[in-house]
Amino acid sequence: MRIAIVGPAHPYKGGIAQYTTALAHELTAAGHEVRLESWSHQYPKLLYPGQLTVSEPELPPFPGTHRKLSWRRPDSWYACGRRLRGYDVVVLVTATPIQMPAYRGILAGLGRRRKARVIAQCHNVLPHERRATDVRLMRGVLSRVDGVLVHTAEQAKIAKSLTDKPVVVEHMAPIVVASPASAAAADGVFNRLLFFGIVRPYKGLDVLLRAMAAGPDEVSLRVAGEFWGGPEETKRLIAELGLESRVELRPGYVDAADVPSLFADVDALALPYRAATASLNAFLAFAHERPVIATRVGTVEQDVRDGVDGVLCAPDDVESLADALTRFYAEGEPLRLRLGVRPVDTGPGWQAYSTALLSAASA
């Protein structure tokens, strides 16, 4: 089958670009002819205040990648659609409503009597932090595709409110971007947690900081990642809570090569999300033999086994998270939970995901 994927890839960074690249590799390994249409200019810099690209690939680049799409060139949108007219399936990687005008242009280029079955692969149907125009922009695309693939039942409900096209639900397949050079020793307690990734309100770092102030007072925290809008507000909260000596801030995007060192001297990864569809960071922690302390949101509560390889708690609840920290640091628990971490097996997940994607195309 000839399959085209439209979405970000290297030099763009982050989970969506990583997952798009991995999807192209997996579909090729399954015997399909795959083309990846990526961006030369993804969106205006003003809309994303952080680092947009990286110099070193975070995953092996997909050889069939073409970077001709540009947010400022509507003709490139239509031309992309024309290039894909001979394909059987076109996958539109949908992560932000900002790109929906471009996807409308691609759909126009495919033609009214298109051969290709078009699938919207929605990492988020609507953003966690929404604008007034988001619903209209998303409906304009989802109502014109042939099928929608989402990652949770909650996202399926949102998608069905925007389109009458078939909606398929499938758990995200795991990927591991930065594997440790060698297996981490399952001994020693560091009394340190890691918060990793971009800091935005829905990620709940502020909830974690308040829980630390209310929880075990010997536990410290390392925060490594970009701060959406800068770290000043977080610094003020740290000072207000009296946590200056217990919180280490490492602002800025973390290159894949630097990830293993972040996990080497921590006891667990903290995912205190207020809301989330899915997160690949739990698999990243497991690859480094570290358990996860997380809230029950999206697919995270399916990925983390409460009391086995992590501790789960209620989202946006300081008391519940503080209790989770106390439970995690009970005598012998950090080492017991570390020993409960299983190696990440990507094969079955990708087989199921690829099947679901193609079933969305044939629905």
LINMODA-V698385 format. One record per residue. PSI is psi in whole degrees, 0 to 359 (* if undefined). OMEGA is omega in whole degrees, 0 to 359 (999 if undefined). Layout:
psi=[PSI;PSI]
omega=[OMEGA;OMEGA]
//
This chain:
psi=[141;118;130;136;130;112;175;148;174;137;4;147;174;175;322;316;321;316;323;316;315;321;317;316;316;319;324;316;333;0;6;156;117;137;134;114;113;193;141;326;110;313;166;140;327;335;348;102;353;195;127;325;165;155;324;134;140;339;160;124;147;125;331;45;134;130;74;350;140;135;333;9;84;332;332;333;309;319;324;314;319;321;333;9;334;3;156;321;136;124;118;109;112;111;335;138;341;327;3;325;322;320;327;321;320;317;322;320;331;337;158;323;55;146;320;141;126;127;130;112;103;108;322;126;315;149;156;325;103;153;165;330;357;317;315;317;316;319;324;332;312;334;350;353;177;342;161;134;124;173;353;160;325;317;327;320;318;316;318;341;348;346;154;9;156;139;125;137;130;135;140;136;146;145;152;113;319;98;147;149;327;159;137;139;134;55;160;140;128;349;40;136;163;130;122;134;179;140;109;160;320;346;342;24;321;323;318;318;317;324;323;320;331;349;206;126;356;359;135;173;136;126;115;115;174;144;117;107;4;161;2;316;321;319;321;319;319;316;318;324;355;35;15;322;352;355;126;120;129;78;146;154;139;117;151;323;339;355;314;323;334;328;347;328;38;160;332;160;135;127;81;41;137;322;149;148;309;163;131;353;333;318;326;318;316;323;334;17;42;135;177;136;117;162;158;80;148;221;356;319;347;329;328;125;108;125;358;302;23;184;133;152;177;146;150;42;102;315;317;319;321;321;322;321;318;317;320;320;17;155;121;350;316;318;322;316;327;321;342;353;130;152;147;119;107;339;300;321;319;327;315;320;316;319;317;320;314;332;328;327;330;358;*]
omega=[177;185;174;177;177;182;184;175;179;15;175;188;171;189;182;178;179;183;177;179;179;179;179;178;184;179;176;179;179;174;181;172;190;173;179;178;182;190;165;174;190;174;184;181;181;183;177;187;183;179;185;187;175;182;181;180;178;172;175;182;177;187;181;182;179;187;183;181;177;179;184;180;179;177;178;179;182;180;177;178;179;180;187;184;181;184;179;182;173;180;176;180;190;182;183;178;181;185;183;174;177;179;173;178;178;178;177;179;178;177;182;180;187;174;187;168;186;181;170;177;189;171;168;177;174;182;174;178;195;171;184;185;189;182;181;181;181;179;181;178;184;178;183;178;181;180;182;175;178;188;177;178;178;178;177;179;179;180;182;176;183;183;173;178;181;179;180;179;174;177;177;174;182;168;177;185;185;179;178;180;177;183;179;179;182;176;180;174;187;184;180;176;179;166;190;176;183;181;176;185;184;179;171;178;180;177;179;180;179;178;177;179;181;185;182;188;179;185;177;185;172;178;183;178;178;176;179;182;177;186;188;181;178;179;179;179;178;179;180;181;181;184;185;183;186;183;178;179;174;184;178;181;181;176;183;182;183;184;183;181;178;183;190;185;173;181;184;171;178;176;186;188;168;180;177;172;179;177;177;184;177;178;178;178;181;178;178;176;178;176;186;170;190;174;182;179;175;179;182;182;173;182;182;179;185;180;180;177;178;180;180;179;181;178;175;184;184;182;181;180;177;176;178;177;179;179;181;184;171;184;176;185;181;180;179;180;177;179;178;181;179;172;180;178;185;188;182;181;181;175;180;183;179;178;180;180;182;177;175;179;184;183;999]
//
